[in-house]
Amino acid sequence: MTRGGDRIAAALRRAIDSGRPAIAAFIAAGFPSRRAFPSLLSEVAAACDVVEVGIPFSDPMADGITIQRASRVALAGGASLAWALEAIAGTRGSVEAPVVLMSYVNPLLAYGIDRLSRDAAGAGISGFIVADLPFEERRPVRTALHDAAIGLVQMVTPATPEPRLTRLAAASEGFVYAVTVTGTTGGRLPEDDRMTRYLARVRAASTLPVLAGFGVACRADVSALVPPAHGVVIGSALIAALERGESAASFLTEARP
């Protein structure tokens, strides 16, 4: 595992070992504004275990309407991948939680994978999630990130067949991202025991922490998913809270049982 992957896993395990659910919080780079983003990043990092920073993109296939709105605001304000890396680099002294960038393939290719890995390492990025990168085509991205000591997190879903689930879990770094709903972010969690069975399968396949994401909106959702998951990713609900003018730190504190 890369140094970045180890750093992510260690941060999550500290939460798990202390008996609390691990929390990864998603925010969009440049939201609510480029000026406000650095202080928001510092605030969120102090209230969670891992920060997931989404790179605004015009065609976010995995993002629901709430994160799409945040991306549009960020893009209209001039946010970009290059700007996001510079902004994150500027917070290194105030952000202790590992930072994971969430993006789609096209912005990364347009930036240049080798250049990206160097600049991301310089900004202190620990890992990447690339939502539309097929496992079979990950090698160029994974190699460049690995050479820069940055981890590549793999995603699984309830529809992932068992053999593929095993391969994805073995290849992941930092944690395994267990998508909880079919569709985009912000959907509703199933109300029967299918989710528990699915997360138990993911946990059995992984030696890394398992975080459940998509549709996690409140403390009750966290309690319903942990265990068998080790923690959760909170994204759309946090963005919506920010849109309402709520404190990110208060929202995340309230969401943790």
C-alpha positions as CSV (number, residue, x, y, z in Angstrom):
1,M,0.0,0.0,0.0
2,T,1.1,3.6,-0.7
3,R,2.1,6.0,2.1
4,G,-1.1,8.0,1.3
5,G,-3.2,4.8,1.5
6,D,-1.6,4.0,4.9
7,R,-2.3,7.5,6.2
8,I,-6.0,7.2,5.2
9,A,-6.4,3.8,6.8
10,A,-4.6,4.9,9.9
11,A,-6.9,7.9,10.4
12,L,-10.0,5.7,10.0
13,R,-8.7,3.0,12.3
14,R,-8.1,5.6,15.1
15,A,-11.8,6.3,15.0
16,I,-12.7,2.7,14.9
17,D,-10.4,1.7,17.7
18,S,-11.9,4.5,19.9
19,G,-15.3,2.9,19.4
20,R,-16.9,5.5,17.2
21,P,-17.9,5.3,13.5
22,A,-15.3,6.7,11.1
23,I,-16.6,9.7,9.2
24,A,-15.4,10.9,5.8
25,A,-17.0,14.2,4.8
26,F,-17.4,15.3,1.2
27,I,-17.2,19.0,0.1
28,A,-16.9,20.4,-3.3
29,A,-13.8,22.4,-4.2
30,G,-14.8,26.1,-4.7
31,F,-18.1,25.8,-2.8
32,P,-19.7,27.9,-1.4
33,S,-17.1,30.2,-3.0
34,R,-13.4,30.0,-3.8
35,R,-12.7,32.5,-1.1
36,A,-14.6,30.5,1.6
37,F,-13.4,27.1,0.6
38,P,-10.0,27.0,2.5
39,S,-11.6,27.9,5.8
40,L,-14.4,25.4,5.2
41,L,-11.9,22.7,4.4
42,S,-10.1,23.4,7.7
43,E,-13.4,23.4,9.6
44,V,-14.6,20.1,8.1
45,A,-11.2,18.4,8.6
46,A,-11.3,19.2,12.3
47,A,-14.7,17.5,12.6
48,C,-14.2,14.3,10.7
49,D,-11.5,11.6,10.0
50,V,-11.0,12.0,6.3
51,V,-12.0,14.8,3.9
52,E,-13.2,14.0,0.4
53,V,-12.9,17.0,-1.9
54,G,-14.9,16.8,-5.1
55,I,-13.5,18.4,-8.2
56,P,-16.3,20.3,-9.9
57,F,-17.2,18.7,-13.3
58,S,-19.9,19.5,-15.9
59,D,-21.0,15.9,-16.3
60,P,-20.9,14.3,-12.9
61,M,-22.6,10.9,-13.6
62,A,-22.5,9.7,-10.0
63,D,-23.6,12.9,-8.3
64,G,-27.2,13.7,-7.3
65,I,-28.8,17.1,-7.7
66,T,-27.4,18.5,-4.4
67,I,-23.8,18.0,-5.4
68,Q,-24.5,19.0,-9.0
69,R,-25.7,22.4,-7.6
70,A,-22.6,22.8,-5.6
71,S,-20.5,21.9,-8.7
72,R,-22.3,24.5,-10.8
73,V,-21.7,27.2,-8.2
74,A,-18.0,26.2,-8.0
75,L,-17.6,26.1,-11.8
76,A,-19.3,29.5,-12.2
77,G,-16.9,30.9,-9.6
78,G,-13.9,29.7,-11.6
79,A,-13.0,26.6,-9.6
80,S,-10.8,24.1,-11.4
81,L,-8.6,21.1,-10.7
82,A,-5.5,23.3,-10.8
83,W,-7.1,25.9,-8.5
84,A,-8.2,23.1,-6.1
85,L,-4.7,21.7,-5.7
86,E,-3.3,25.2,-5.0
87,A,-6.1,25.9,-2.5
88,I,-5.6,22.6,-0.7
89,A,-1.8,23.0,-0.7
90,G,-2.4,26.4,1.1
91,T,-4.1,24.7,4.0
92,R,-1.5,22.0,4.8
93,G,-0.6,23.7,8.1
94,S,-4.2,23.8,9.3
95,V,-5.6,20.5,8.0
96,E,-4.5,17.3,9.7
97,A,-7.1,14.9,8.3
98,P,-6.1,13.0,5.2
99,V,-7.5,14.6,2.0
100,V,-8.9,12.4,-0.8
101,L,-9.8,13.9,-4.1
102,M,-12.9,12.7,-5.8
103,S,-13.0,13.2,-9.6
104,Y,-14.0,11.8,-12.9
105,V,-11.6,10.6,-15.5
106,N,-11.9,13.5,-18.1
107,P,-10.6,16.3,-15.8
108,L,-7.7,14.1,-14.8
109,L,-6.7,13.2,-18.3
110,A,-7.1,16.9,-19.4
111,Y,-4.7,17.9,-16.6
112,G,-2.2,15.1,-17.4
113,I,-1.8,12.1,-15.2
114,D,1.9,12.4,-14.5
115,R,1.6,16.1,-13.8
116,L,-1.4,15.5,-11.7
117,S,0.4,12.9,-9.5
118,R,3.3,15.3,-8.9
119,D,1.1,18.3,-8.1
120,A,-1.3,16.2,-5.9
121,A,1.7,14.9,-3.9
122,G,2.9,18.5,-3.5
123,A,-0.5,19.6,-2.2
124,G,-0.5,16.8,0.4
125,I,-3.2,14.7,-1.2
126,S,-3.4,11.2,0.3
127,G,-5.8,9.5,-2.1
128,F,-8.0,9.6,-5.1
129,I,-11.5,8.3,-5.9
130,V,-12.3,8.2,-9.6
131,A,-16.0,7.4,-9.9
132,D,-16.0,6.4,-13.6
133,L,-12.6,4.7,-13.9
134,P,-13.2,1.0,-14.8
135,F,-11.1,-1.4,-12.7
136,E,-9.7,-3.0,-15.8
137,E,-8.4,0.4,-17.1
138,R,-7.0,1.8,-13.9
139,R,-3.3,0.9,-14.5
140,P,-2.0,4.2,-15.9
141,V,-3.7,6.2,-13.2
142,R,-2.9,3.8,-10.5
143,T,0.8,3.6,-11.5
144,A,1.2,7.3,-11.6
145,L,-0.4,7.8,-8.2
146,H,1.5,4.9,-6.7
147,D,4.8,6.4,-7.8
148,A,3.7,9.6,-6.0
149,A,2.8,7.6,-2.9
150,I,-0.9,8.4,-3.3
151,G,-3.6,5.7,-2.8
152,L,-6.4,4.9,-5.3
153,V,-9.7,4.0,-3.5
154,Q,-12.0,1.4,-5.1
155,M,-15.8,1.5,-5.1
156,V,-18.2,-1.4,-4.9
157,T,-22.0,-1.6,-5.1
158,P,-24.7,-3.9,-4.1
159,A,-24.7,-5.2,-7.7
160,T,-21.0,-6.1,-7.6
161,P,-20.6,-9.9,-8.1
162,E,-18.7,-11.7,-5.4
163,P,-15.5,-12.5,-7.4
164,R,-15.3,-8.9,-8.6
165,L,-16.0,-7.6,-5.1
166,T,-13.0,-9.6,-3.8
167,R,-10.7,-8.2,-6.5
168,L,-11.8,-4.6,-5.9
169,A,-11.4,-4.9,-2.1
170,A,-7.9,-6.4,-2.5
171,A,-6.9,-3.6,-4.9
172,S,-8.3,-0.7,-2.9
173,E,-6.0,1.6,-0.8
174,G,-7.0,3.5,2.3
175,F,-10.6,2.1,2.5
176,V,-13.2,0.4,0.5
177,Y,-16.0,2.7,-0.6
178,A,-19.3,0.7,-0.4
179,V,-21.9,2.5,-2.4
180,T,-25.2,1.9,-0.6
181,V,-27.8,2.8,-3.3
182,T,-28.3,2.1,-6.9
183,G,-28.1,5.5,-8.7
184,T,-26.6,8.8,-7.7
185,T,-25.6,10.4,-4.4
186,G,-28.3,11.6,-2.1
187,G,-30.7,8.6,-2.7
188,R,-32.6,6.9,0.0
189,L,-31.2,3.9,1.9
190,P,-33.1,0.6,1.7
191,E,-35.2,0.0,4.7
192,D,-34.8,-3.8,4.9
193,D,-31.9,-6.1,5.8
194,R,-30.4,-6.2,2.3
195,M,-28.0,-3.4,3.2
196,T,-26.7,-5.1,6.3
197,R,-26.1,-8.3,4.3
198,Y,-24.3,-6.4,1.6
199,L,-22.1,-4.4,3.9
200,A,-21.2,-7.6,5.8
201,R,-20.1,-9.2,2.5
202,V,-17.9,-6.2,1.8
203,R,-16.4,-6.2,5.2
204,A,-15.6,-9.9,5.0
205,A,-13.8,-9.3,1.7
206,S,-11.6,-6.4,2.9
207,T,-8.7,-6.0,5.3
208,L,-9.2,-2.3,5.1
209,P,-11.9,-0.1,6.7
210,V,-15.2,-0.2,4.9
211,L,-17.1,3.1,4.5
212,A,-20.7,3.2,3.3
213,G,-21.7,6.2,1.2
214,F,-24.5,7.6,-0.9
215,G,-27.7,8.4,1.0
216,V,-26.2,8.9,4.4
217,A,-28.0,11.9,5.8
218,C,-28.3,11.8,9.6
219,R,-27.3,10.1,12.8
220,A,-30.0,7.4,12.4
221,D,-28.5,6.5,9.0
222,V,-25.0,6.2,10.5
223,S,-26.3,4.0,13.3
224,A,-28.1,1.8,10.7
225,L,-24.9,1.2,8.7
226,V,-22.3,0.9,11.4
227,P,-21.8,-1.9,12.0
228,P,-21.3,-3.8,9.7
229,A,-19.6,-0.9,8.0
230,H,-16.8,0.8,9.9
231,G,-17.9,4.2,9.0
232,V,-19.7,6.4,6.4
233,V,-19.2,9.0,3.8
234,I,-21.5,12.0,4.2
235,G,-21.8,14.3,1.2
236,S,-25.1,15.5,-0.2
237,A,-26.6,16.0,3.3
238,L,-23.5,18.1,4.3
239,I,-23.7,20.2,1.2
240,A,-27.5,20.8,1.8
241,A,-26.7,21.9,5.4
242,L,-24.2,24.4,4.1
243,E,-26.8,25.7,1.6
244,R,-29.1,26.3,4.6
245,G,-26.4,28.3,6.3
246,E,-25.6,25.7,9.0
247,S,-22.2,25.1,10.5
248,A,-20.4,22.2,8.9
249,A,-18.7,21.2,12.2
250,S,-22.0,21.2,14.1
251,F,-23.7,19.1,11.4
252,L,-20.9,16.5,11.4
253,T,-20.8,16.3,15.2
254,E,-24.6,15.8,15.3
255,A,-24.4,13.1,12.6
256,R,-22.0,10.9,14.6
257,P,-23.7,8.6,17.2
